[in-house]
Amino acid sequence: MTDSKVYNDYFFDEPVFDLHDGGYVPLEKADDVPDKPLNIPAALKPDKVDGNDVYYTITAQEGETQILPGAKTKTWGYNAALLGTTIVLKKGVHYHVHLVNKLTEVTTFHWHGLNVTGPIVDGGPHAPVYPGGSRDIDFTLDQPAQTDWIHPHPCPNTARQVWNGLAAAVVVTDDEEAKLPFPRNYGVDDIPVILQDRNYHDNQLDYKADYDMDGTEGKYALVNGTINGVFDVTTQKVRLRILNGSDRREWRLHFDDEHEFTQIASDGGTLPAPVKFTKLMLTCAERAEVIVDFGDKKPGDVVTLMTDNIPIMKFKIGEYAADNSVLPDKLTTIDAPEVTPGLPVTRTVMSGMDDQVRLDGKLFDMQRIDRKQKIGDTVLWDVVNTNDMDGGMIHPFHMHGCQFLVLSRNGKAPYPNEHGWKDTVGVNAGETVRIAVQFTKFGVYMYHCHILEHEDTGMMAQIEAYDPNEKHTYHLLSMDEMNHPSK
């Protein structure tokens, strides 16, 4: 990688950062919590491998986790007490997944970022798994390497279930990305960094006590479920798969020594070219893969990852072998699809705050199809945030069932790290973000604000991706039916 510009900017509009919200909960330094090794979730092991068919079981379960000194915290997780085991998938493989619910309430298993059919395999609110029950899905993975995640999506309880702990990284691999000189030894030089924030009441979660309709926040920063986590660096270069897994909080990341890092991928996979930063901001559900080169550090040094002015984890430098690998100037080719001629621009509007949030002036109805788009068509969408710059907020816009390309922000170029595929984009107050959207799978999919409390309040709609040559019928559940199957 030749010397290139280093960006020292968060890019988003500072007047609408979350820290200006009236109900903002600032993070606090957790001086009362001793440093501990950063939790690195284990990789989920398959139940069976039969040629190109791989079988997994994913269980939503209750558990206990030592988060603070003293009593353990009651938490939820996927195949784990908190968060979940990392699910590793490969392009071209056919997966059979047995989904099990050992919770005492209905949940769903949403594959955020996966290009799979909807609404059942996608795992939105039309695919409930009831307490003590299970569901079987299967799909062939046909998308490039990327970092995705799995989380619950049961209306209107998504935010609370994520707050309780349900969120796990999904790592997609492919043969093309495998040829690039990226760190890829999971748990050693390639780690998930799941960013969340929580409050505790006598060491326990109490979502009702902390609830904020504009997005629930906590005073403790957690990385992979760890407060004050420490990662032992044993290689010169480390790849961080960063996920904003928070209900509401934005993360403005930088190192305490303003150390440079290089972003190599966004939500939907590898960027066309590497981008150097000293600062990176992620809105809810966005992902960024970055490589940090610690070659200027010596054993015993400690580098701290910060958000705003709060430390969230440490990198303790150990002995490492020299790594002289160089990133190429071009990482991949983004084959941008041509916009289908003759189609109007789709305009969708995110408006309001608190209990006045709306999508296109409406509240979500599980039995209403709001839009239709033909599979294979590439359609321009204008995603609009009508909040005022004075007192408004950034709304992160997410689409299920596809990846899109960001084309412009208020008619100007997208941010330097937005030239790859994405499924979530933060939209500033008073801004219109133009994206190019193409569906390749049939189904009914959600699109919504990914501030989870906004989603639960009803800032969400549904689109049917259809093939005119194939007829698909869907039983769209009502919210009452989803939560009470006997009805």
N, C-alpha and C positions, 0 to 999 in steps of 0.2 A: 504493500500500500504506500503510494507516494505521499509526501507531506501534503496535507489538505487543511482546510479551514477547521478550526475548533470552535464549536458553538458554546457560548456562555450565557444562554438565554433559555427561559422556560417557555417562551413563545406565546402561551395563552395570555389573555388580557388580565393583567394584575388586578384591576378594580373589581373583578368578579371571582377572584380566588375564594375558596371556601372560608379562608380565615377572616373574611369580612362579613360572613353571615352573622345575623343577630344571635343565632343559637349555636354558634361555633364552639366546639369543645377543644381547647388547645391541648396538644400532647404535653406530658410532663416527663421530666427525667425520672427514671425509675431507680433512684439511688438506694431504695430499700430492698431492691431485688438483686441478689448477687449474679455476676456473670456466670453463664453456663454454656456448654457446647451447643451450637446451633442444631436444632432438630433437622435432620435430613430425612424426609419420608422415604421409607423403603420402596423399591419398585414392586408392583403387584406381580405375583407369579401366576402363570396360566394354570388352569385346572388340567388342560389337555392340549396337545398340539398334534394335529392330524394332517400332515402335508401343509397345504396353504390355509387350513382352518385352525383357528386358535380360539380356545374357550376360556372365558373369565367368569368369575363370580364377584359381584360388587355388592356389599352389604352396608346399608345405612344403619348405624348402631349407636348405642349410648356407651359412655365410658367415663373414666376419671383421669385427669391430667394434672401433673405438678407444674403449675404455672407461677404461682406466688409462694413464698414461704408459708408454711402452715398447712392447713387443710387442702386437699386436692380439690380441683374444680370439676364439677360435673359438665361433661362436654359431649358433643356428637362428632362422628366421623365416618368415613368410608373405609371399612376393613381396618379401622384404627380408632383409638379413643378420641382423637382430634384431627381435623382436616381429612387426611386420607393417604393411602398408599398411591404412589405415582404410577399412572397407567401409561405404558409404553406401547405405541401402535406403529405399524409400518405400512406405508403405501402399498396397495395391491393385495394385501392380506384380507381374508374374510374372517370376521369376528363374530362369535356367538357369545352373548353376554346375558348372564342370569342375574337379574336385579332383585335384591332381597331387602325388605323393609322390616327391621327389628325395632323400630321406634313405636311409640304409642299413638302416633297420628299419621295421617296420609302424607306422603311425600312424592316427589318425582325425581328423575335422574336426567338432568339436562346436560347435553354435550355442547358446551359453549365453544363455538368455533368449528365444530365438525360439520362437514357438508354431507348430511345424511337426510333421509326422507322424514317428512313430518306429517302429522304431529306426534306420532307414537315413538319412533326411534329417536327423534330429536329430543324428546323428554320434556316437553313443555307441559302446561297444566292439563292437557287432554290425555296425558299418559300417567294417571295416578297409580301408585303402588300402595295398597292399603296396609294397615298395621298387621304384621304377621303374614303378609302376602308376598308375592313375587311376580315378576314379569320377565319374559324372554324376548330379546331382540337380536337381530343379526344385521350386519352390513359389511360391504366391501369398501375399504378405505381407498379413496382415489383423489387425495389432495397432497400437496407438497409438505415437506418437513416444517413443523411449527410448534409453538407452545400453546396449548388450549387448556381448558379446565372443565371439570364436572361440578355442578352445584344443583341444589334443589330449585324447583320452579312451581310450587303449588300456590295458586292465588287464594287468599291474599297473605300467605305466610312465608313467602320466599325470604324476606329480610330476616325474620326471626330465626328461621332454620339455618341460614348462613351464619348469623350471629352466634348460634349455638355450636357451630364448628364445621358444618358440612361444606367442604370445598377441597378439591384435590387437583393436582396438576395432571395434565395429559400431554405427553411428549410424543409427537408424530415424527417419524424418521422416513427418509427416502434415500435412494441410491445416489441421486445428484448432489444433495446437500452433504452426503457422507464423503464426497471427494474434496470438499473445501477444508482448509486448514483451521478448523474450529476445535476447541477442546470438546471432548465428548465422552470422557470417562465419568459416568454418572456417580455423583457423591464425592468425587475427588477433585475434578477440575470443571465440572458441569453440574450446577446445582439449581434447584428451584428456589426462588425468593418470593414467598407469598406474603404480601403486605396487608395487615389488618390492624384494627384498633378496637380496644374493648375497655369497659369498666367492670369492676368486680365489687360485689357487696358481700362482706364476710367471705371473701374468696370465691363467691359464686356469681354466675351470670344472672342478670335480671333484666331481660329485654324490655319488659313493660315499664320498669322504673326509668330506663335510659331512653325510651322511645322518643324520636323526633320525626314528625311527618315529613320534614324536609331532608331527612337523612340522619340516621343514628350514628353517633360518634362516641369514642371512648378516650380516656386520657392516657392509656397505656398503648404503646406501639408494640406489635408482635410481628416477628418474621418467622414463618413456618411454625407458628404457635409458640414461639420462644420470646420471652422478654430478656433483653440484654444478651442475646446470643453471640457466641464467638465461633468463627469458622477458622480452622487451622489450615493455612495456605501451604501446600506442599509442592506446588507447581508454579512456574513463573506467570502463567496466564490462567485465568479462571473465567469461565462462562457463567453468567448469571441469567437465569430465565425468570425475569421479574414479572409478577402478576399483581395488579391492584385488585385484591380480593375483598376490599372494604365495602360496607353498605353505602357509604357516602364520601369518605375522606379522599381528597386529592393528595398525592405524594409528590413532593418536590425534592428530588434526590440529588445529592452531591456528596463528595468525600470531604472529610475535615481538612485535608491538605489540598483541596481542589484538584485532586488527581484526575487525569484524563481517562476516559473510557470510550469504547467504540461500539456503537450499536450496529448489529448485523442482521437483526430480524425484528419484525413487528408482529401484530396479531396473526396475520395469515402467512407468515414465513419469511424467508430470506429477502433482505432488501436488495435492490439492484446494485447498490454500492455501499460500502461501510461509511458511517457518519460518526465523527468524533465530537464528544461533548465533555463539558465539566458539570453540566446541569441537565436533568431530565425530569419532566413532569408527566405523570400518568393520571388520567381520570379513571373513574370506576370501570373495572373489567378490561382495561387495556393491558396489553403485554408488550414487553420489550426484551429482546435478548441482547446482552452486551458482553463484551470481552474486556476484562481489566488486566492490564499488563503490569505486574509488580516487579519488573526487572530492575527498577531503580531503588528497590527496598532491600534491606539486609535482614537476616534472621534476628528475631526479637522485636522488629518494628511492628507497630500496630496502626492500622488504617481504619478509620471509623466511617461508616456510611450514615449520612444524616438525612433528615427531611426537615426543611426549614432550618431551625436552630437546635433540633433535638436529635441526639444520637439514637440510632435504632439497631445497629449491630456492628461488630468489630471483625476485622480480618487480621489474624495474628500470623505474621510471616515466619515461616520455618525455612529449613534447608530445601533448596530446589535446584534442579538442573537447568542450565541455560536453554532457552527456547528462542531460536532465531527465525522461526517461521514468520512469513510475511503475508498479510492479507492481500489478495489481488484487488486492483482498483474496481474491477467488475466482479460481483458475486454471482449474479444470475440475470436472466432476461425476463422481464415482466411482459408477457404477451397480452397487452391491453386489447380487449375485444372492441371491435368497431361498434359504435352506437347504431342500433337498428333504425334505419331511416323512417320518417313519417310518424313517429310516435311522439306524443306530447311529453314535456318534462313533468314528472310526478313531484308534487309539492306536498311535504308533510311538515306540520307546524307543532313544535313543542312550546307550550305556553304555561304561564302561571308558576306559583310556588305554593307550598303548604297544601291545604285541601283544595286549592283552586287549580292544581296541575291538570292539564288536558293534553291530548294528542289529537290534532285536527278538530279541536273544540269538543271532543267527546271523551267519555270515560269508557274503559274497556268493557266489552261484552263478549264473553266466551263463545256465544253462538252467532256472532255477527262476523261475516267476512267483509273487511273494509276495502280491500283492493285485490285485484288479480293481475298477474304478470305471466306471460307465456314463457315456458322453459326455452332457453336459448336466446331469447331477446336480451339485448343490452339496453337498459333504459336509464336515462339521466334522472336522478332524484335531487331535488333541492331540499335540504334538511334545514329548517328554520327554527331559531330560538328567538321568540319575541320578547323575552325578558329585557328590561331596561338595563343599561350599563350601570346606572345608579341604583344599587340595591338588588340587582338581578344575580343570576348564577349561571355557571356552566352546566349544561345538560349533556351527559354522555349518551349518544344515540347508538343502539345496538340492533342488528338484524340477525335473526336466526336463519339457518339453511343456506347461507351464501357468504362469500367474501366480496368486498367491493373495493374500488379504487377511489381515493380522494383526488378530485380534480382541481378544486379551488376553494378558497375561503373569501367570501365577499368579493369574488371576481379576481382575487390575487392568488399567487402560488400557494400550495399547501406547505406545511412545515417541512423542514429538510428530512425528517425521518418518516414522512407520510407518503413515500413514493412506492411502497409495497402494498400488498393486499391487507385489508383490514376488515374487521367485523364490528368494531366499536370506534366511534370518533367523538371527541369532546367538542361541543358547539358552544362558542362564546355567546354571551348575551348580545342581542342585536345582530347576530351573524347568520349568514346563509352559507352552508357548506354543500357544494355540489359533488355528488358521488356517481359513479357508474356501477349499476347493479345488474348482475346476471344470475339467474337460478339455473341449476343443471339437474336438480332432483324435484320430483313432484311432491306436493305436500301443502299443508297449512302451517304457516310459521308466524311467530310473534315478531314484532318490531316495537321498540320501547326505549324509554329513558332507563339507564342502568343504575341510577340512584335507586336502590332496592325499595325504599319506602315509596318513592314516586311510582314505581312499577306496581307495587301492591295497592296503591291508592287508585290506580286506573290509568296511568299515563302509558298506555299500551294499546296496540291494535294488531290485526291479523291480516295476512296476505296469503292468497292461494297461488302457488306456482303450478301452472297447469300445462298439459300437453293436449292440443286439440284433437290429436289422433288416439288418445287413450282416455277413458273415462275412469275417474276415481271418485268414490263417494266417501264421505267422512261423517262419523257420528261426533258432532261437536257437543261436548258436555256443557251443562250449565255449571256455574260455580257451586251451586247447592249439590248437584249430583257428584261433582268431583270430590267434595268434602264429606258427603253422606251417601254412600253407594246404595243403601237400602231404598233411597228415594228415587 
